[in-house]
């Protein structure tokens, strides 16, 4: 398994809505940041910015999924693996770089990518958020909420606006008023220790499912489409 330095991601309405209800990035983006991959987020309705991937998805859909119409996840995996072999080794590709030859014939030696790390710092993504600011109004109980987590500040500041700055080095929020430092509070939800790569993958899968379920609860009209639609 290889780890590219940069990976393109295409935004969708569901993706954008999920981002709108979060303060921190999604589980997928945090996963990529933590393994050292910088996601190149592509705006919606701009397939021209991700042409190679878009064209592959079209071929996969029209030549494989719409033809065989798999009914289970295992069938999808089996058919996709078979199609990848056909696509890379047998199917002529009209891309300029291939000259109407299969990709592995036109380019028999692909660049070697670094392997995924054996262990991952699950909090490494926070570096990408350093000095990010969140403006909040302190509630009557003296607390505020960031990314679904509550932080107590002070009852004496109820009703006042504050700015919470991410301090990645100390893994805390520095809470300030315009001309006054108030306090620092540890960021909740961090792990504090490295994890084996497979354990980290399993953890992020759980977090992604949780995020998706939360999204469905707030957007009940969203339904899962068929893979070959």
C-alpha positions, 0 to 999 in steps of 0.5 A: 500500500502506497501513500501519495503526497497529494490526493484530489477530492471532489466536493459534493453537496453532501460534502459541503453540507457536512463541512458546514456543520463542523468546525474541524475537518471531516474524518477523511481529511483528518485521516489524510493529513495524519498520514502526510497526504495533502488533499487537493479539494476540488470545487463542485461542478468542475470536473475539468479540474479532475479530468483523469479521475472523472474519466476513469469513473465514467469508464468504470460505470459504463463498462463494468457496474452498469453492465454487471449490476452488482448487488452486494459489496463483495460483488462490487469489490470483485468486479472492480478488481477484475475491471482494474486488471482489464483497464490497466493491462488490456484495454486501449487507452486514448489518453495522449500519454498512452497512445491508444495502448493499455496504461501498463504497456505505455508506462511499464514503470510507474513512480514508486510511492512511499509506503504507508507508515507503520504507526500514525500520530492521530493528532497530526492533522491539528498542525494544519489547523494551527492559528485557526480562529473560532468566534463564539458567544459565551453562554449563560453557564459560562461555556461555549461549544466547538466541534460538538464539544463544550468548554467552560470559560467563565460565568462572569463572561456570559454574553460576551464574544470571544475568539478561540485560537487553535494552538497546535503545539500545545493542543489547546484553544487560546481564548481571547477577547480583543485586548485580553488573553482569558485562558487556555483549554485543552482540545477535547477528542484528541488521542495523545498517542500513536497508533498502529496504522490498521488500528488508526484506519479502523478508528477513522472508519468509526468516526466517519460512520458517526459523522455520516449518521449525524449528517443523515439525522440533520438532512433526512432527505438524503438517500443512498443512490445505486452504485451503477445509477 
